[in-house]
Amino acid sequence: MMRLLMRLSFALLALLPMTWPACAEDGASRALQQAFAQWEQPLLATGANLQQLADGGNSGCAAANAAESNIRPAPLRVAQSETRFHGVHLDLLVYDDATKQFSIRPLDAISAPGERFKLRVLASFAGEVTVDNINPQWRRKRVYPLDAREHCLLTAGKQVLIPPGRDEFFQFAAEAGEDRLIVSVQDASAEGKGHSQAKVYRFENPDGVDLLQAVSFDTLTAISGSLKLRHD
């Protein structure tokens, strides 16, 4: 059962694919995964740098009219290939009330009721983030942003914590259960193009998930992934 607390809290659970390519284990997909991993590795904060990001107030969200959020970087490229793509990294940061610190929670871990956390998002393109929840009764609702006028615009290559407010958290409900998060990042460019329906490639590692999509020049990047989280 899900509940929404004053600090945008709700119950959640471990990662489930939104889309999975049939060729996920072939050489081409491994090259895609490796190219994105090399790009994201130096950009993901750890330790004190991660805490500094969390203490920053808006946790990395660009202002709605920020010039940097409107910059459209060149797509990433697989070495010695014509493949162009954009990607999104997601992981779960759990807050320890005793130490006042965040730590990365493995995706297959079972969380405790009442724990508070944020979702970290890093994208290779400028886009807008939304988060929906599907509760154990399969009811779906928007949990971020709660107000349609409040947007978190990602800057390409800049990690963001969701919810972005310093004192805002998601929180696992007291009841044991299983919920799903649907995290979407869509190119926020106002170019009159439709958003891409191309396949999203999903690659998991112990601490997070990478979602990748080939670039089409006649559509805008749109990447979604589902997180299935258990709390007992």
Backbone torsions as a table, in degrees:
resi	resn	phi	psi	omega
1	MET	NA	137.6	-177.8
2	MET	-102.3	150.9	171.8
3	ARG	-141.6	153.1	179.7
4	LEU	-112.9	116.7	-179.5
5	LEU	-92.4	177.5	-177.2
6	MET	-60.7	-29.3	-177.5
7	ARG	-99.5	39.0	177.7
8	LEU	61.3	34.3	-174.8
9	SER	-86.6	150.9	175.8
10	PHE	-163.2	164.4	-179.0
11	ALA	-86.7	146.5	-174.8
12	LEU	-145.1	-177.7	172.2
13	LEU	-160.7	-162.3	-156.6
14	ALA	-91.8	159.3	-159.7
15	LEU	-80.3	135.6	-177.1
16	LEU	-125.8	136.9	-176.7
17	PRO	-67.4	140.7	172.0
18	MET	-84.6	-44.0	176.3
19	THR	-142.4	143.4	-179.1
20	TRP	-137.1	122.4	-176.3
21	PRO	-74.4	145.1	178.8
22	ALA	-63.7	-26.2	-176.4
23	CYS	-95.9	26.5	-170.7
24	ALA	-58.5	-24.7	-176.5
25	GLU	-103.7	2.5	-177.1
26	ASP	-82.4	171.4	-175.0
27	GLY	-61.2	-38.0	-178.6
28	ALA	-63.1	-44.0	-178.8
29	SER	-69.8	-33.4	176.8
30	ARG	-66.2	-37.4	177.5
31	ALA	-64.7	-38.6	177.3
32	LEU	-61.9	-47.1	179.7
33	GLN	-61.1	-44.9	-178.6
34	GLN	-65.0	-38.2	179.6
35	ALA	-63.7	-41.7	179.9
36	PHE	-71.5	-37.9	178.8
37	ALA	-61.3	-40.6	178.3
38	GLN	-65.1	-34.3	179.4
39	TRP	-71.5	-44.0	-171.4
40	GLU	-81.1	-28.2	-172.1
41	GLN	-53.1	-49.2	-179.0
42	PRO	-74.1	-7.7	-175.4
43	LEU	-97.6	-14.0	-177.6
44	LEU	-90.4	117.8	-178.4
45	ALA	-72.5	148.5	175.6
46	THR	-134.8	164.4	173.6
47	GLY	53.7	-129.5	-176.5
48	ALA	-62.5	-34.3	179.4
49	ASN	-66.4	-34.1	177.3
50	LEU	-68.2	-42.3	178.7
51	GLN	-65.0	-37.3	178.1
52	GLN	-62.9	-39.5	177.0
53	LEU	-62.1	-45.0	-178.6
54	ALA	-65.2	-31.9	-179.3
55	ASP	-82.4	-0.3	-173.1
56	GLY	-78.0	-0.2	177.1
57	GLY	93.8	-75.3	-178.8
58	ASN	-94.6	3.9	172.6
59	SER	52.3	33.9	171.8
60	GLY	100.7	-6.2	179.2
61	CYS	-70.2	138.2	176.7
62	ALA	-84.7	148.8	173.9
63	ALA	-62.7	152.5	-174.9
64	ALA	-57.8	-29.0	-178.4
65	ASN	-107.6	15.3	-177.4
66	ALA	-66.4	132.5	-178.2
67	ALA	-61.3	-36.5	-176.1
68	GLU	-67.5	-27.1	179.0
69	SER	-73.1	-14.3	180.0
70	ASN	-97.3	-3.3	179.2
71	ILE	-74.5	131.3	179.9
72	ARG	-108.1	99.8	-177.8
73	PRO	-70.5	160.1	175.5
74	ALA	-64.6	144.7	177.6
75	PRO	-60.5	156.3	173.8
76	LEU	-72.3	160.2	-175.8
77	ARG	-136.4	139.5	174.0
78	VAL	-79.1	131.7	-177.6
79	ALA	-55.9	138.4	178.3
80	GLN	54.7	39.4	-179.1
81	SER	-149.8	158.5	175.7
82	GLU	-89.4	0.6	-177.1
83	THR	-67.3	126.3	175.2
84	ARG	-118.0	139.7	-177.5
85	PHE	-155.3	163.5	168.9
86	HIS	-121.8	159.8	-177.8
87	GLY	-148.2	164.1	177.7
88	VAL	-132.9	132.4	173.2
89	HIS	-105.4	136.8	177.2
90	LEU	-128.5	137.4	167.5
91	ASP	-149.8	170.4	-172.5
92	LEU	-110.8	126.0	179.8
93	LEU	-113.9	112.9	-177.2
94	VAL	-94.9	136.4	-177.3
95	TYR	-94.8	129.0	177.7
96	ASP	-95.2	113.4	-177.4
97	ASP	-65.3	-26.3	-178.5
98	ALA	-75.4	-46.3	-176.7
99	THR	-93.9	-12.6	-176.8
100	LYS	62.4	32.0	-178.1
101	GLN	-123.3	157.1	174.8
102	PHE	-100.2	148.4	172.6
103	SER	-139.6	151.1	179.9
104	ILE	-76.7	128.5	-179.3
105	ARG	-97.9	121.6	176.7
106	PRO	-53.3	144.0	-173.1
107	LEU	-67.8	-26.1	-178.8
108	ASP	-94.1	6.2	-179.3
109	ALA	-78.3	152.9	175.1
110	ILE	-97.9	123.9	-176.7
111	SER	-89.6	160.0	-179.0
112	ALA	-90.8	144.2	176.0
113	PRO	-55.9	140.0	177.6
114	GLY	89.5	-12.6	179.4
115	GLU	-65.8	144.1	178.8
116	ARG	-105.7	149.2	-177.1
117	PHE	-158.6	168.4	171.8
118	LYS	-127.8	160.0	175.4
119	LEU	-103.8	128.2	176.5
120	ARG	-97.6	133.3	-178.0
121	VAL	-128.2	131.0	174.7
122	LEU	-132.6	126.4	-177.9
123	ALA	-127.3	152.6	178.3
124	SER	-88.5	4.1	179.8
125	PHE	-139.5	158.3	177.1
126	ALA	-77.4	127.8	-176.6
127	GLY	-159.2	172.7	-179.1
128	GLU	-106.3	135.5	-176.0
129	VAL	-101.7	134.3	169.2
130	THR	-132.3	151.2	179.1
131	VAL	-133.5	125.4	174.0
132	ASP	-112.6	154.1	176.2
133	ASN	-119.0	137.3	170.2
134	ILE	-113.3	115.3	-175.8
135	ASN	-83.1	175.0	-177.8
136	PRO	-58.7	-21.0	176.9
137	GLN	-89.4	8.7	178.6
138	TRP	64.5	30.9	172.2
139	ARG	-93.3	131.1	-177.1
140	ARG	-108.5	136.9	176.5
141	LYS	-150.0	154.6	177.3
142	ARG	-76.5	127.6	178.4
143	VAL	-114.5	-13.8	171.3
144	TYR	-156.1	129.4	-7.1
145	PRO	-77.7	150.6	178.2
146	LEU	-76.5	-28.7	176.5
147	ASP	-108.6	123.1	-176.4
148	ALA	-60.0	-19.9	180.0
149	ARG	-81.5	-11.5	-179.2
150	GLU	-100.8	113.1	-178.3
151	HIS	-118.3	145.5	169.7
152	CYS	-108.6	109.7	179.1
153	LEU	-96.2	121.7	177.9
154	LEU	-77.6	139.6	168.1
155	THR	-95.3	134.4	-179.2
156	ALA	-54.1	127.6	176.9
157	GLY	80.5	8.4	-179.0
158	LYS	-119.6	118.6	-177.7
159	GLN	-70.6	148.3	-177.6
160	VAL	-134.0	144.4	174.2
161	LEU	-104.8	133.9	-179.9
162	ILE	-122.1	128.8	-1.2
163	PRO	-69.2	150.9	-168.7
164	PRO	-81.1	-22.6	-178.4
165	GLY	-64.1	144.4	-177.5
166	ARG	-57.5	-37.8	-177.9
167	ASP	-104.2	19.9	177.8
168	GLU	-105.3	135.0	179.9
169	PHE	-141.3	156.9	159.9
170	PHE	-88.6	153.5	-178.1
171	GLN	-142.5	133.8	175.3
172	PHE	-68.5	134.0	-179.7
173	ALA	-68.8	163.4	-178.2
174	ALA	-68.0	-28.1	-179.0
175	GLU	-80.1	139.3	174.9
176	ALA	-68.7	148.5	179.4
177	GLY	169.8	-165.8	-177.0
178	GLU	-142.4	128.5	178.8
179	ASP	-131.5	167.5	177.4
180	ARG	-126.2	139.9	171.8
181	LEU	-104.8	135.2	171.4
182	ILE	-110.4	109.2	-177.8
183	VAL	-103.0	125.2	-178.9
184	SER	-124.7	137.3	173.5
185	VAL	-127.1	119.1	-178.2
186	GLN	-121.1	136.9	175.8
187	ASP	-53.7	124.5	-175.7
188	ALA	-91.5	8.7	-178.5
189	SER	-64.7	137.7	179.6
190	ALA	-97.1	66.8	-176.8
191	GLU	-105.4	2.0	179.2
192	GLY	79.2	6.4	178.3
193	LYS	-89.8	154.7	174.2
194	GLY	-81.0	161.0	178.5
195	HIS	-82.2	145.2	-174.5
196	SER	-64.9	143.2	172.7
197	GLN	-108.3	12.8	-177.4
198	ALA	-65.2	155.3	-178.9
199	LYS	-57.1	140.7	175.2
200	VAL	-103.4	121.4	178.6
201	TYR	-87.3	133.1	-174.9
202	ARG	-117.4	130.4	178.5
203	PHE	-132.2	122.3	-178.7
204	GLU	-104.7	148.4	169.9
205	ASN	-134.5	174.4	-174.4
206	PRO	-56.4	-28.9	-173.1
207	ASP	-111.9	-3.5	-177.2
208	GLY	-173.6	-171.9	-179.6
209	VAL	-139.4	142.7	175.5
210	ASP	-112.7	132.1	179.2
211	LEU	-119.1	120.8	-172.3
212	LEU	-124.9	144.7	-178.7
213	GLN	-140.7	132.4	176.8
214	ALA	-64.2	145.9	-176.7
215	VAL	-87.3	134.9	172.6
216	SER	-119.3	132.9	-174.9
217	PHE	-78.6	-8.1	178.2
218	ASP	-106.0	6.1	175.3
219	THR	-137.4	167.0	178.2
220	LEU	-100.8	144.5	-178.6
221	THR	-63.0	135.3	177.2
222	ALA	-144.0	111.0	-174.7
223	ILE	-121.9	129.2	177.5
224	SER	-129.7	147.8	176.2
225	GLY	-144.9	150.5	-178.6
226	SER	-106.6	132.6	176.1
227	LEU	-111.9	122.5	180.0
228	LYS	-108.2	114.4	-170.4
229	LEU	-121.3	131.0	179.1
230	ARG	-102.7	139.9	175.1
231	HIS	-136.6	114.7	-177.7
232	ASP	-121.7	NA	NA
